[in-house]
Amino acid sequence: MNEMKDISEAAKALSAPVVKLIEVCAVGIGKIYEPIHTSRMARANAEAYKILSEAISENPIIPVTYKEEKLALDASDTDSIFSRMKDRVQFQEIKKQINIENVISEAYLKIKEEEQVSNDKVDEDWITRFFNYAGEVSNNEMQIIWGSILSGEIKQPGSFSLRTLEILRSISQKEAKIFHKVSAYAIKNLSQKYHYIYKDDDLLSKFGINFLDIVALADIGLLSRDLVLSLDCKNKPTMFAKYNNWFIFLESNIDKTVSFSICKYTTVGEELLTINNPHIKSINYFKEIALDLNKQNVKLSFAEIYSDINPKGKKFYREPLKYL
């Protein structure tokens, strides 16, 4: 009785986001789940290694025959084969469970910092698909990404589609690193609310991004192929991008519509950007874009905007426009 009371008191101490994580994991792995601790992971790993070592010691020699100049597995000892099969399946399932629990641990580290999450339920089909795929992820860096996906979906169900899970499942660690590198230079189209990469190979190469990086992300469905973005800056400053506390504008002294090539993020790419935290590293990136746009008689300018709001309800510039 006292034990049940202790459990009840412990549950009350958990935040609502952590409780929701526990509920989602209960649906996904078929039991009430408590946040993973290092000791549990050590025990799970030890058990997996024990099963593997026992399988090897019990079956030190896999029977092989040589017939008609071909090597073949001797299937006459079916009991031995069946035993090895059980050991293999058991070991694989334990390894999957370790992967899942590592992913949940990463999600827990993120979700425990949240004060509240959406009350909407996470779709059960999504949960099932997620945990099926998470069991395949052994790389620690990829487990961090999958943990971020789980915590993000718990915070706001519908944030990550089943298609995103499908594509993420096929992404290698190398491709994930390319995505992270390229996304540091993702520009947000403030009017239409999507992200893109300014497509100029010479310009991008100055920041360590080459043509093959773009091709790789397009091939796995995170970037679109080349598109053309046209922005109207006829005798007026036109919003181009936001950099830290500064807003960057396109300007021209003549009637002008400026066009330039971009690689737009796909829907899946946009979803993954939310966990990648894209942040342009330097104003020099925009200075290079400004040099490129100067060829079209267009300038980039920037101005800081007050966080306060004037009596008319409009934000206003802190200081005059500066040119890049």
Secondary structure, 3 states (H helix, E strand, C coil): CHHHHHHHHHHHHCCHHHHHHHHHHHHHHCCCCCCCCHHHHHHHHHHHHHHHHHHHHHCCCCCEEEECCEEEECCCCHHHHHHHHHHHHHHHHHHHHHHHHHHHHHHHHHHCCCCCCCCCCCCHHHHHHHHHHHCCCCCHHHHHHHHHHHHHHHHCCCCCCHHHHHHHHHCCHHHHHHHHHHHCCCEEECCCCEEEEECCHHHHHCCCCCHHHHHHHHHCCCEEEEEEEEEECCCCCEEEEEECCEEEEEECCCCCEEEEEEEEECHHHHHHHHHHCCCCCCHHHHHHHHHHHHHHCCEEEEEEECCCCCCCCCCCECCCCEEC
